[in-house]
Amino acid sequence: MSRTEAIDRYLQEHLEAYLQETIKLCAQPSVSARGQGMVACANLVEQIQQNHGFQTWKIEGYGNPVVVGRAAGKSERTLLFYNHYDVQPPEPLELWDSPPFQPEIREGVLYARGAKDDKGEFMARLAAVEAVRAAHGGELPCGVLFVVEGNEEVGSPGIAKFVQDHLNLLKCDGAIWEEGGIDFEERPGSSLGRRGILAIELEVQTLSRDAHSGSAHILPNAAWRLVRVLASLKDENERILIPGFYDDVKPISELDLELFRRLPDSEQYLRETFGVRGFVNGLTGYELKKAVFNPTCNIQGITTGYQGEGNKTVIPAKASVKLDFRIVPDQDPTDILKKLRAHLDAEGFTDVRITYTDYMFPAKSGADHPLVQLAARAAEEVYQKPYQLIPLTGGSSPVYAFAGPLGIPVIDAGVGYGITNRTHAPNENIRIQDFHNAARHIARILDGFAGIF
Amino acid sequence: MSRTEAIDRYLQEHLEAYLQETIKLCAQPSVSARGQGMVACANLVEQIQQNHGFQTWKIEGYGNPVVVGRAAGKSERTLLFYNHYDVQPPEPLELWDSPPFQPEIREGVLYARGAKDDKGEFMARLAAVEAVRAAHGGELPCGVLFVVEGNEEVGSPGIAKFVQDHLNLLKCDGAIWEEGGIDFEERPGSSLGRRGILAIELEVQTLSRDAHSGSAHILPNAAWRLVRVLASLKDENERILIPGFYDDVKPISELDLELFRRLPDSEQYLRETFGVRGFVNGLTGYELKKAVFNPTCNIQGITTGYQGEGNKTVIPAKASVKLDFRIVPDQDPTDILKKLRAHLDAEGFTDVRITYTDYMFPAKSGADHPLVQLAARAAEEVYQKPYQLIPLTGGSSPVYAFAGPLGIPVIDAGVGYGITNRTHAPNENIRIQDFHNAARHIARILDGFAGIF
């Protein structure tokens, strides 16, 4: 029996035990948005790690405790798993077919808040670790680190500082991010990176209080001033006009351009889902796919003046806009913030107040990294379909907090199945076959990890 | 005893009776915004007119009834008074020192909802009519028409059509608008005109539903499109960019320019009231005064996207703006609406929907009209202060509905005293001395009216 066969047999034989452990973990509420059950869930996660042979640290000082588990291996090489034990609030409760914190298996599907995001992911990884340990005679071929945090659903505000403060503890050679899996056509794949984000609010005030619009010829209107500010930020072709904004944008690699050519077309899907007549700048086909490397300046919302029925003859005294910049490698959100301030000042908008609300750096791994190649080979063996590599996805995540300081590649692998998991929604679920396959995929990555360096 | 002395003696002797009649009228609620007491008040106004020798018409079909009263005079010349019997809602009730519909005189001041706006104005005019009739031996020297409507506080939606439908009944040679009086330094005066208005809403939709801002590089953002639309409407120097917008703007007359030179400076007042650092286009002094002849495009409010706390990574599917254009003689709001549509289409904004919410034409009388001169002489006699003529005020009113179709000059004269009357607010009031002086002023105008032609 080959080692891979031993791994698969172990997983087959122990599947039910890991499902039961997943059910136990999902039954423990852990809603970070309202601080429900956080300490109890952190303790449970720590206990589970210890039960599976990990040395653990429950680290305070970064919001809800971060539970770190470490297991040594034959090789010095270490693979890190990032997961989180907090979940989204389960409301609206009336839309659940079974109570969110009373996990239930129906027709091969496990339903519970957190089943997918992210407790099922965590447990599939633990199953993979045990299978590999068993197939290697009780000793792991490489070191394994779990970082399981409790603030992911509220934006991971402390995670970057946590990593910076624990570089020695977290020393590793690669990481698998919190999720992954197969798309709606059951194709496995991984994103190679996420864009960064700078989320801000701009505020302008021209009067101490709203005035009657009969005086609009003499009293300055805050809404109009905000329109001028916005028009100064971006031209009609979506080019951002802040001096130096594009200075640190890296060209797209030839390998990534080739990956875009191979990616399936999502135009029809987007047209149907969002009723789009035309895409930004009239983009289509290959150009549309690689546009994710264009950083954006997005208006989230504008608040100013009268917003009720009919009209009210008022000059708004105040106006504000919420903006997010999605930035690409190697742009730095703190640098962009400084350049924005300098731009506003140079344009005469010294009265415009900037409030910073959130930022993340971009992070991206190379498609040619051996870890990526290993994950692809393993996935093609498990899923019997070609592995799909997405050079960059449009959203943002705290991947950068690990990838940057630890100098490691980060990939996805997990239990997901398209958008059917109902993540963040009622009836969140995972298919048991996806749980099983994810464990098989991750076990193969663990099995090969030490050998790729 | 001169005729003027006879008028003044009549008013002195009958002042108490007219105040009691005013109190009775103010005690009748007539809140058009919620249809409270409208028919009862229309009937009361009709009864009062009949009691004072007027033939009356209670005309239906234009909202609440319009009460028209007509009294013939020795001359064919006729002066029209525009008033309204509806009032603003009295809330918040707890801020009134006496109940709004239980009129009360305290220290020479009458307090009641409608005391100033507009029931006291109406009664001061009736007092003037009676005084002039008495001084002329029982027959008026000119015809008098009252138009007392019941929808002014809800925007007079039917008044323009009402006038158009009753040109014969309303035939006259001049009009006194609903209000007037003295300013905060007790200087009498009149506005010679009001700007028109075109109030609209522009709406744009780029997606069938909001999308995640991670797709901002490909999915069009409605808020950004609205910013482009707005930037196309007006340049940074407040010049409106709609082709043909200024075609019908009349130059300011030499006489009006001279009037602006004489008007007192309001800069300090505006700076203190609205905390203004700089006025529109840096205007100051004489230039600031005559800027009322600049038509405006004012943003009343913008509604789009997320407006709560913090940030939400969303691409707004819809965005809308409420705008009002204040227009000057001889601009036409219906023509401006057409030119706006043509401009949007020409700029590629064919998807932008325009919803019209309100319009009024501008209206303006000449400072050299004999009615204006008569009102000035009469006011200087009553108030012993120079008469102040304002060529144009920034707001809008249905003056145009009368001035245009009837081809008449329209001036102000009334019981007002600066902003102390608390119009539309709790403790609305008039000073009895202002009621008395208004009647004396208006009686002098009636006395001389037939002689100015």
Contacts between the chains, C-beta under 8 A, distances in Angstrom:
chain1	res1	chain2	res2	distance
A	195	B	214	7.2
A	197	B	313	7.5
A	199	B	311	4.1
A	199	B	313	7.4
A	201	B	311	7.4
A	206	B	276	7.6
A	206	B	277	8.0
A	207	B	274	4.5
A	207	B	275	6.1
A	207	B	276	6.3
A	208	B	274	5.7
A	208	B	275	3.0
A	209	B	274	6.7
A	209	B	275	7.7
A	211	B	274	5.6
A	212	B	394	7.7
A	212	B	395	6.7
A	213	B	296	7.5
A	213	B	298	4.6
A	213	B	300	6.6
A	213	B	324	5.3
A	213	B	326	6.7
A	214	B	195	7.2
A	214	B	326	6.6
A	214	B	393	6.9
A	214	B	394	3.4
A	214	B	395	3.5
A	214	B	396	7.2
A	215	B	270	7.8
A	215	B	394	5.5
A	216	B	280	7.8
A	216	B	296	4.0
A	216	B	298	3.9
A	216	B	324	7.8
A	216	B	326	6.2
A	216	B	394	7.4
A	217	B	238	7.9
A	217	B	280	6.3
A	217	B	291	4.6
A	217	B	292	5.9
A	217	B	294	4.7
A	217	B	296	5.1
A	217	B	326	7.3
A	217	B	394	6.5
A	218	B	270	7.1
A	218	B	279	5.0
A	218	B	280	5.3
A	218	B	283	6.3
A	218	B	288	5.9
A	218	B	291	5.6
A	219	B	270	7.1
A	219	B	274	5.9
A	219	B	276	6.3
A	219	B	279	7.1
A	219	B	280	6.8
A	220	B	276	7.0
A	220	B	278	7.0
A	220	B	279	7.1
A	220	B	280	5.6
A	221	B	298	6.1
A	221	B	299	5.8
A	223	B	299	3.8
A	223	B	301	7.1
A	223	B	302	5.8
A	224	B	230	7.8
A	224	B	234	7.4
A	224	B	298	8.0
A	224	B	299	5.6
A	227	B	227	5.7
A	227	B	230	4.8
A	227	B	231	6.2
A	227	B	299	7.4
A	228	B	231	7.8
A	228	B	236	6.4
A	230	B	224	7.8
A	230	B	227	4.7
A	231	B	227	6.2
A	231	B	228	7.8
A	231	B	231	4.6
A	234	B	224	7.4
A	236	B	228	6.4
A	238	B	217	8.0
A	270	B	215	7.8
A	270	B	218	7.1
A	270	B	219	7.1
A	273	B	208	8.0
A	274	B	207	4.5
A	274	B	208	5.7
A	274	B	209	6.6
A	274	B	211	5.6
A	274	B	219	6.0
A	274	B	317	7.8
A	275	B	207	6.0
A	275	B	208	3.0
A	275	B	209	7.6
A	276	B	206	7.6
A	276	B	207	6.3
A	276	B	219	6.3
A	276	B	220	7.0
A	277	B	206	8.0
A	278	B	220	6.9
A	279	B	218	5.0
A	279	B	219	7.1
A	279	B	220	7.1
A	280	B	216	7.8
A	280	B	217	6.3
A	280	B	218	5.4
A	280	B	219	6.8
A	280	B	220	5.6
A	283	B	218	6.3
A	288	B	218	5.9
A	291	B	217	4.5
A	291	B	218	5.6
A	292	B	217	5.9
A	292	B	218	8.0
A	294	B	217	4.7
A	295	B	217	8.0
A	296	B	213	7.5
A	296	B	216	4.0
A	296	B	217	5.1
A	298	B	213	4.5
A	298	B	216	3.9
A	298	B	221	6.1
A	298	B	224	8.0
A	298	B	313	7.9
A	298	B	315	6.2
A	299	B	221	5.8
A	299	B	223	3.8
A	299	B	224	5.5
A	299	B	227	7.4
A	299	B	304	7.3
A	299	B	305	6.4
A	299	B	316	6.8
A	300	B	213	6.6
A	300	B	305	5.3
A	300	B	306	5.0
A	300	B	311	5.9
A	300	B	312	5.8
A	300	B	313	6.8
A	300	B	314	5.5
A	300	B	316	7.4
A	301	B	223	7.1
A	301	B	304	5.9
A	301	B	305	3.0
A	301	B	306	3.9
A	301	B	307	5.0
A	301	B	312	7.4
A	301	B	314	7.4
A	301	B	316	6.4
A	302	B	223	5.8
A	302	B	302	4.8
A	302	B	303	7.8
A	302	B	304	5.1
A	302	B	305	6.6
A	302	B	307	7.8
A	302	B	319	7.5
A	303	B	302	7.8
A	303	B	307	4.5
A	304	B	299	7.3
A	304	B	301	6.0
A	304	B	302	5.1
A	305	B	299	6.5
A	305	B	300	5.3
A	305	B	301	3.0
A	305	B	302	6.7
A	305	B	322	7.3
A	306	B	300	5.0
A	306	B	301	3.9
A	306	B	322	6.2
A	307	B	301	5.0
A	307	B	302	7.9
A	307	B	303	4.5
A	307	B	322	8.0
A	310	B	357	5.5
A	310	B	358	7.7
A	311	B	199	4.2
A	311	B	201	7.4
A	311	B	300	5.9
A	311	B	322	5.3
A	311	B	324	6.5
A	311	B	357	4.7
A	311	B	358	6.0
A	312	B	300	5.8
A	312	B	301	7.4
A	312	B	322	7.5
A	313	B	197	7.5
A	313	B	199	7.4
A	313	B	298	7.9
A	313	B	300	6.8
A	313	B	324	5.8
A	313	B	395	7.7
A	314	B	300	5.5
A	314	B	301	7.4
A	315	B	298	6.1
A	316	B	299	6.8
A	316	B	300	7.4
A	316	B	301	6.4
A	317	B	274	7.8
A	319	B	302	7.6
A	322	B	305	7.3
A	322	B	306	6.2
A	322	B	307	7.9
A	322	B	311	5.3
A	322	B	312	7.5
A	324	B	213	5.3
A	324	B	216	7.8
A	324	B	311	6.5
A	324	B	313	5.9
A	326	B	213	6.7
A	326	B	214	6.6
A	326	B	216	6.2
A	326	B	217	7.3
A	357	B	310	5.5
A	357	B	311	4.6
A	358	B	310	7.7
A	358	B	311	5.9
A	393	B	214	6.9
A	394	B	212	7.7
A	394	B	214	3.4
A	394	B	215	5.4
A	394	B	216	7.4
A	394	B	217	6.4
A	395	B	212	6.7
A	395	B	214	3.5
A	395	B	313	7.7
A	396	B	214	7.2
